[in-house]
C-alpha cells in the first residue's frame, strides 16, 4: 500500500493520477483533512483516509498498513510549526509500520538549514534518524509560479517585465515532479537516494521570445527589479542573485525523458481558461 499525504492538493492529486498508471487503485490511499470532501478520489477506488498534520492520532491511523508514504511538505509557512508537523508525521509513520518515506524537500536542504530550507533540512534529518527507508525528492520552485495564464497580459501589452537580471531559473512543472514521485514510490532501486530535481534552465528574455513566437505577437522584455512586488519580487530577487541556476540531470533520469520545455509549458499555460 502507498499512502500519499496532503493528497487533496495540486501536487498530491497529480501524484495519485501517476500512481494509478502504475499500480491498481486498491494499492493507493490518500490522507486528507476531510475525507467527505473528496468523494471523487473514492470514486476512483482509492482509500481516502483522515490524516491531518496537526492531529498525530489521525496520521498514525491513516498510515496503518502502508509500506510506503509520500510525505508532501506542509503548506504552512511558519518554520517552527512546519517542522513540528513534519516531525509528527515521521513519528506517526514509524509507529504505523511504514517501511519507506519519500519526502518532497527543497533544493539545498541536505546542505543547509537556513532560510527557506529550515523546515526541509530538519525533516530530512528526522527521516534519516528514524531508521526508515527513504527517498529525498528535492524540488525547485514550480514553473507555474512564473509561467501561467497571467502571461496573457504580457502578450496583450507587448511587454514582459521581470527583475531577474536575465539570470536563469531552474523551475519544474508540478506534473513532472509528480511523475518523478510516482516513479520512486514504485521502484525499490531509488531507496536511500537523494534527488536534486531541476527543470531546463530558462530566462525571462527567452520567455518573452517564446511568447511572441507562440502567439505571433511581438513581446519585448523589460528589466525593472523594483516593479515586481510581494512574493514574486522575492523570487525574482533570488533568481537575480543566481540562486536558481543550479542544474542536475536527476529529474530527466527519473522521468526517463527530458523535463517539460519552456515552450511546452507556455503553450499549456496559454491554453488554460
N, C-alpha and C positions, 0 to 999 in steps of 0.2 A: 504494500500500500504506500502511495506517495501522498503526503499532505502538503497543500500549498497554503501558507498563512497569508493574511491580508488579501484573500483571493478575490474580493469584490472590487479591488482597484484595477486601474487600467493595465498595469503590468501583470497582475495576478490572473486576470481573465485571458490575457494573451498566452500566458504560460499554460493554462488549462487547455486552451484550444490546441496548442502544440502537443501537449501530452496525449490528447485524445487521438492524435495521428500516429502515436507510438504504442500505446497500451490501451486495454479495454477501460471503459468508463468506470467499471466496478473497482478498478485499482487506483482510482484518484479520489481524494477527499479535499474539500475546500473548507478552510477555517475562516469564519467571518463573524462580525459582531452580532448580526441579526439574521439568522438563517431564514426567517419568514419573508424577508425582503428579496430573497434570491432564488425564487422558485424556478427561474429559467435554468439555473445550474442543476437543480434537482431533476428537471425535465430531461437533461442530457444523460441522466443515470449516475450523476456524481453524488457522493455522500456529503451533504452540506452540514457542517458542524459548527456549534457555537465555540468560538475561540477569540477572546479579547485580550490584547496585550496588557491591559490593566487588571485582568482577572486571572491570577495564576491557576486557580482550580479549573477554570474553563479551558485553559491551554492544555493542561495535562489530560483532560478528558478528550479534547479534540485530537490530540496526537496519539492516543492509545491505539495500538495495533499497526502503527505506521512503521515502515522500515526506513523511509526517507522523508525528510522535511525540507521544504524550501522556505527559509526564513527571509521574507521580503521586509526590508528595513522599514521601520515605522515612519509615517509622515510627520511625526512630532518634531518640532524644530528646536525645542529646549534640550540641550545636550544631556543634562542630568536625568530628565525624565525618559528620554530616548534610550539612554544606557540602561536605566532600570527596567524598561520594557523588554529590551533585548536580552538582558541577563536573566530575567524571569522566564523568558521563552526558552532559552538554552537549558535552564534548570528543569523546566517542565518537560522538555524533550528527553532529557536523560531519565527523568522519573518515569516517563511513559514507555521507555524501552526503544526509543528511536535509535537507529544504528548510524545514520548519516545525516548531517545538516549541510545543505547548500545555502550559502548566505549571500545576499545581494549587497555587497560592500561598495566601496568607492576607491577610485584610483589613488594610490599612495597610502592607503590605510595600513598597509603592512609595515610602512616605514615611519609613520608619524601619527601622533595622537593629538595634534594641534589643529585649531580652527575647524574647518569643515569636517575633518576626519576624526574628531574626538570620540564620537559615539561608535563609529565604524571600527576604529582601532581597538577600543575597549571590547567590542563584541567579538572581533577576530581573536583577541587574546582569550576571552572567556570560552570560545568554542575550542581553541587549541588546548586549554587547560581542562576541559570537560572530559577529554579522552575519547570523545565520539569521533567517528569518521567525518570528514569534512571536504567541502569544495568551496573555495572563496571565489566569488564572481565580482570582481572589482569594476564597477560601471563608471563610464564618463557621464557628463551631462547629457540629457536626452536631446536629440536633434529637434524634437517637436517644440522645445522651448524657443528655438530660433526660426525653424522652418515650419510654418503653419499657415492656415488660411489668411491670417493677418497680412501676409505678403502682398495680397491683392492691392492694399493701399499704396505700396511702393510702385506697383505696376500702373495704377491709376494716376499717381502723381509724377511718375517718371524718375523718382529719386529714392534710393535706398540709403538710409542714414545708419551709420554704426559708430562705435567708439572703440574698435579693436586694434587700431593702428595697422590694419592689414595683416595682422598675425593670424595663424591658423587655429582652427577649432577641431578637436578630435571627437566630436559627438557621435552618438549612435542612436538609431531608432529603437524604440521600445520593442517593436516586433522582432528585430534581430536579437536583442538581448533576451527576449522571452524564448526564442528558438534555441539560443545557446543554453539557457537554463534547463529546458526540456531535454537537451542532449546530455547534459551531465547527470541529470536525475535518472536517466535510463541506461547508464553505461558505467560500469564499475572501474573502467580504466582511468577515470578522472579523479578517483579518490586520493586525498592528500595533496591536491594541487591547488595553486592559487593562480587565477587567470586575470590578467590586466587587459580589459576589453576596450578597444578603441575602434571607432569607425574611420573612414577615409578622411584625411585632413582636408579642410576646405577654408576659404576665406570669404569675407563679405564682398570684395571686388568680384570674385568668381561667382558668388550668389547673384549679384546684380547682372552679370553676363548671362547666366543660365536663365534667369527670369526673362530677360529680353529675348533670348533665343526661343524659349518655350511659348511665349505669348505674342511674339512678333512686335513687341513694343520696346522702344529704347528706354532702358533703365540705367541711370547713372548712379554710381556710388559716391557718397559724400561722407567724409570723416568729420564727426562732431562729437567728441567724447563727452562734453558737458551737456549734450542734448538728450541723453538717454537716462531717464530717472529710475529709481527703485531697484528691484531685483535684477532687471535686465541690464541696467547700468553697472551693477556689481559684477555680473557675469562677463560683460564686455571688458570690464577692468581686468578681470582675471586673464582673459584672452590677450589683452594688450600687454600684459606682463610676460606673456609667453608660457603661462602655466598650463594651457590647454593644447600644447603641441606634442606632447608625448605620444609616441606611436609604438604599437606592438602588432604582431600577427596573430594574437590569441583568438580574437573574435572570428577571423577568417578560418582558423583551424577548427574551431568548434562548430561553425556553420557548414564547413565543407564547401564553401563558396565565398566570393567576395561579399563584404557587407554592402548594404544598400548605398548606392552612389548619391551624390548631391543632386544630380539631375533627376534620378528616380524619386528622391524624397520631395523635391519641389513639385514635380508632376503630380504626385499623390496629394500633396497639401493643397494645391490649387484646385483639385477636383472635388474637395470636400465642401459641404454646404456651410 
